[in-house]
Amino acid sequence: MRTFLDFLRKYNYFFVFLFLEAVSLTILFRFNSFQGSVWFTAANDAVAGINRWYADGLSYMNLGEVNRELTAQNVALAQQNATLRELLADTQKDSTITNQLMMERLKGYTLIPATVVSNETSRANNYIVIDRGTEDGVRPEMGVVSGRGVVGIVYLAAAHHALVIPVTNRKSSISCRVRGQNYFGFLQWSGGNLFHADVNDIPRYARVHPGAIVETSGYSAVFPPGLFVGRVRKLENSADGQSYKLRITLGTNFRNLRNVEVIATPYKSEIDTLRNRVTQQEAQDAMSGGLTN
């Protein structure tokens, strides 16, 4: 304590000078508007500069955490980019060759060009509306294809428009086979991803590998055999373990589907006539049996 008092006594003139200087500056800046504005402007600039240095210092100290977050984001984006590239490559693979092969398979068939005017893609049971109807020759149960593969089957037809059940509808079931093999199954969509579907009931002894082409089997009057459907992504066992389920990538991109062709099968009317005769004959036999009994 004595030392501190000695210090004040020794430098009292200096402290008195500082006190008087502070009082004079306060009076100067408080009672003179110009000098006051200069003082406050300079003070604000000084405070802003100090705050900026402080913020820069904090940012510099946090660079490590920021870099770690950016690295994690870059890795995630790289993975997404790789997935999208693979998906795009699968959907566009051999599109020109696929179109040529489909046109060869459809020789002898009447194709009715149509434009998609409504395309649902977010439902469990999606539907497509095209701008062709009965006046253009479109009838229910006609197949619909695009340049990259099978699209679906006409469900209802009005005079100028038709409703199509696409592959991306859970009610759709199209007979398919693996190209080069006689084993067939049924193409069905389980919802969600518009690029993926399944082919069920493939025998376990069938030799199928990823990348194999899946095409229409021709076991119906809707589609001729050999129309491109998609490519096998992977094989899985069915729920009962008795057969394979093929996970495939569809050839048709339903998100930007615009131009399609309706297949007017030349022999469909004959096949329908035969089926109607069989149905009528079965009905007659049933009635005859009932009367006999």
C-alpha positions in Angstrom: 0.0 0.0 0.0 2.8 2.4 0.9 4.5 1.6 -2.4 1.3 2.5 -4.4 1.0 5.8 -2.5 4.6 6.6 -3.3 3.9 5.8 -6.9 0.9 8.2 -7.0 2.8 10.9 -5.2 5.7 10.6 -7.7 3.5 10.8 -10.8 0.6 12.9 -9.6 1.2 15.6 -12.1 0.9 13.1 -15.0 -2.4 11.7 -13.7 -3.7 15.2 -13.2 -2.8 16.0 -16.8 -4.6 12.9 -18.0 -7.7 13.8 -16.0 -7.8 17.4 -17.3 -7.2 16.2 -20.8 -10.2 13.8 -20.5 -12.4 16.5 -19.1 -11.4 18.9 -21.9 -12.0 16.4 -24.6 -15.4 15.5 -23.1 -16.4 19.2 -23.1 -15.1 19.7 -26.6 -16.9 16.7 -28.2 -20.1 17.1 -26.1 -20.8 20.8 -26.7 -19.5 21.1 -30.3 -21.6 19.2 -32.9 -18.9 19.0 -35.6 -16.1 17.8 -33.3 -18.7 15.4 -31.7 -19.7 13.9 -35.0 -16.0 13.4 -36.0 -15.3 11.7 -32.6 -18.3 9.3 -32.9 -17.5 8.5 -36.5 -13.9 7.6 -35.6 -15.0 5.7 -32.5 -17.5 3.7 -34.5 -14.9 2.9 -37.2 -12.5 1.8 -34.5 -15.1 -0.5 -32.8 -16.1 -1.9 -36.2 -12.5 -2.7 -37.0 -12.0 -4.4 -33.7 -15.2 -6.5 -34.1 -14.0 -7.4 -37.6 -10.6 -8.6 -36.3 -12.4 -10.6 -33.6 -14.8 -12.2 -36.1 -11.9 -13.0 -38.5 -10.0 -14.6 -35.6 -13.0 -16.8 -34.7 -13.5 -17.8 -38.3 -9.8 -18.7 -38.6 -10.0 -20.9 -35.4 -13.1 -22.6 -36.8 -11.6 -23.4 -40.2 -10.9 -27.0 -39.2 -14.5 -27.7 -38.4 -15.7 -26.0 -41.6 -13.3 -28.0 -43.6 -14.5 -31.3 -42.1 -18.1 -30.4 -42.9 -17.2 -29.4 -46.5 -15.3 -32.7 -46.9 -18.3 -34.7 -45.7 -20.6 -32.8 -48.0 -18.3 -33.3 -51.0 -18.1 -37.0 -50.3 -21.9 -37.2 -50.2 -22.3 -35.2 -53.4 -19.7 -37.4 -55.1 -21.6 -40.5 -54.1 -24.9 -39.0 -55.4 -23.2 -38.0 -58.6 -21.8 -41.5 -59.2 -25.2 -43.0 -58.5 -26.9 -40.6 -61.0 -24.2 -41.2 -63.6 -24.7 -45.0 -63.3 -28.5 -44.6 -63.5 -28.3 -42.3 -66.5 -25.9 -44.7 -68.2 -28.3 -47.6 -67.6 -31.3 -45.8 -69.0 -29.4 -44.5 -72.0 -27.3 -47.5 -72.8 -27.6 -48.6 -76.5 -30.7 -46.4 -76.9 -30.2 -46.1 -80.7 -29.6 -49.8 -81.2 -32.6 -50.6 -79.0 -34.8 -48.3 -81.1 -33.6 -50.0 -84.3 -34.2 -53.5 -82.9 -37.7 -52.5 -81.7 -38.5 -51.2 -85.2 -37.4 -54.5 -86.7 -39.5 -56.4 -84.3 -42.5 -54.3 -85.1 -42.3 -54.7 -88.9 -45.7 -55.9 -90.1 -47.5 -54.1 -87.3 -49.5 -50.9 -87.6 -48.1 -48.2 -85.3 -50.2 -45.3 -84.3 -48.0 -42.3 -83.2 -49.3 -40.5 -80.2 -48.3 -37.8 -77.8 -48.5 -38.0 -74.0 -50.8 -35.2 -72.8 -50.9 -36.3 -69.1 -48.4 -38.4 -67.2 -48.7 -39.3 -63.6 -45.4 -40.3 -61.9 -46.0 -39.9 -58.1 -48.8 -42.3 -57.4 -48.8 -46.0 -56.6 -51.1 -46.6 -59.6 -50.0 -44.1 -62.3 -51.9 -43.5 -65.5 -51.0 -41.9 -68.9 -53.3 -40.1 -71.3 -52.4 -39.9 -75.0 -53.9 -37.8 -77.7 -55.2 -40.7 -79.9 -58.5 -42.6 -79.5 -61.0 -44.8 -81.3 -61.2 -42.5 -84.3 -57.5 -43.1 -84.8 -57.8 -46.8 -84.5 -56.8 -47.1 -80.8 -58.6 -49.8 -78.8 -58.3 -51.2 -75.3 -55.6 -53.9 -74.7 -53.3 -52.5 -77.3 -49.6 -52.2 -76.4 -47.8 -48.9 -76.1 -44.1 -48.4 -76.6 -41.5 -45.6 -76.8 -38.2 -45.5 -78.6 -36.5 -46.9 -75.5 -38.8 -49.7 -74.5 -42.3 -50.9 -73.4 -44.6 -48.2 -71.9 -47.8 -50.0 -71.1 -51.2 -51.1 -72.3 -54.3 -49.1 -73.4 -57.0 -49.4 -70.7 -59.8 -47.2 -72.0 -60.3 -45.4 -75.3 -62.5 -42.4 -76.1 -62.9 -40.8 -79.5 -59.8 -38.7 -79.4 -57.9 -39.8 -76.3 -56.9 -43.0 -74.5 -56.0 -44.0 -71.0 -52.9 -46.1 -70.7 -51.8 -48.3 -67.7 -48.0 -47.9 -67.8 -45.4 -50.3 -66.4 -45.2 -47.9 -63.4 -48.6 -49.0 -62.2 -49.0 -51.7 -59.6 -51.9 -53.2 -61.6 -49.6 -53.7 -64.6 -48.4 -57.3 -65.3 -46.6 -57.9 -68.6 -45.1 -61.3 -69.7 -41.4 -61.0 -70.1 -38.3 -63.2 -70.7 -34.6 -62.9 -70.6 -33.2 -62.5 -74.1 -31.8 -65.7 -75.5 -33.7 -67.9 -73.0 -37.2 -69.3 -73.0 -37.8 -68.8 -69.3 -40.4 -66.1 -68.7 -41.9 -64.2 -65.8 -44.2 -61.2 -65.2 -43.0 -57.6 -65.0 -44.4 -55.8 -62.0 -43.7 -52.4 -60.4 -43.6 -52.2 -56.6 -43.8 -48.4 -56.4 -41.2 -45.7 -55.6 -38.4 -45.6 -58.1 -39.7 -45.0 -61.7 -36.6 -46.5 -63.2 -36.8 -49.9 -61.4 -39.2 -52.8 -61.6 -39.2 -56.6 -61.0 -39.7 -59.7 -63.1 -41.1 -62.5 -60.9 -41.3 -66.3 -61.3 -38.0 -66.8 -63.1 -37.0 -70.5 -62.5 -33.9 -71.0 -60.2 -32.2 -73.1 -62.8 -32.3 -70.2 -65.3 -28.8 -68.8 -66.0 -29.3 -65.0 -65.7 -26.5 -62.4 -65.0 -26.6 -58.7 -64.3 -26.8 -56.7 -67.5 -28.9 -59.3 -69.3 -31.7 -57.8 -71.5 -35.3 -58.3 -70.5 -37.8 -58.3 -73.4 -41.4 -59.1 -74.1 -42.1 -62.8 -74.3 -44.9 -62.6 -77.0 -47.2 -64.9 -74.9 -50.1 -62.5 -75.4 -51.7 -60.7 -78.2 -50.7 -57.3 -76.7 -46.9 -57.2 -77.5 -45.0 -59.1 -80.1 -41.9 -61.0 -78.8 -38.5 -59.3 -78.4 -39.5 -55.7 -77.5 -37.0 -54.2 -75.1 -38.1 -53.8 -71.5 -34.9 -53.2 -69.5 -31.7 -54.7 -68.1 -31.2 -56.9 -65.1 -29.6 -55.1 -62.2 -29.4 -58.0 -59.8 -31.0 -61.3 -58.8 -32.8 -62.0 -55.6 -34.7 -65.0 -54.3 -38.5 -64.9 -54.3 -40.4 -64.8 -51.1 -41.0 -68.5 -51.1 -37.5 -69.3 -52.3 -38.7 -71.4 -55.2 -37.8 -68.9 -58.0 -35.8 -65.8 -58.8 -36.9 -62.2 -58.7 -35.0 -60.1 -61.3 -34.4 -56.5 -60.3 -34.3 -54.6 -63.6 -33.7 -51.0 -64.8 -36.4 -50.0 -67.2 -35.5 -48.8 -70.6 -38.3 -46.1 -70.7 -37.8 -42.9 -68.8 -41.3 -42.1 -67.5 -40.3 -38.7 -66.1 -39.8 -37.1 -69.6 -42.0 -39.4 -71.7 -43.5 -37.5 -74.6 -43.8 -39.5 -77.9 -45.1 -43.0 -78.0 -46.5 -45.6 -80.5 -49.6 -47.7 -80.1 -49.3 -51.2 -81.5 -52.2 -52.3 -83.6 -51.7 -56.1 -83.6 -52.9 -57.5 -86.9 -54.1 -60.8 -85.5 -55.6 -59.5 -82.3 -59.1 -59.5 -83.6 -58.8 -63.2 -84.7 -57.4 -64.1 -81.3 -60.2 -62.2 -79.5 -62.7 -64.0 -81.7 -61.3 -67.4 -80.8 -61.3 -66.5 -77.1 -64.9 -65.3 -77.3 -65.9 -68.6 -79.0 -64.2 -70.6 -76.2 -66.0 -68.5 -73.6 -69.3 -69.0 -75.3 -68.7 -72.7 -75.7 -67.8 -73.0 -72.0 -71.0 -71.1 -71.1 -73.1 -73.4 -73.3 -71.5 -76.5 -71.8 -72.1 -75.3 -68.3 -75.8 -74.7 -69.2 -76.1 -78.0 -70.8 -74.6 -79.7 -67.8 -77.0 -77.9 -65.5 -80.0 -78.9 -67.5 -78.9 -82.5 -67.7 -78.4 -82.7 -64.0 
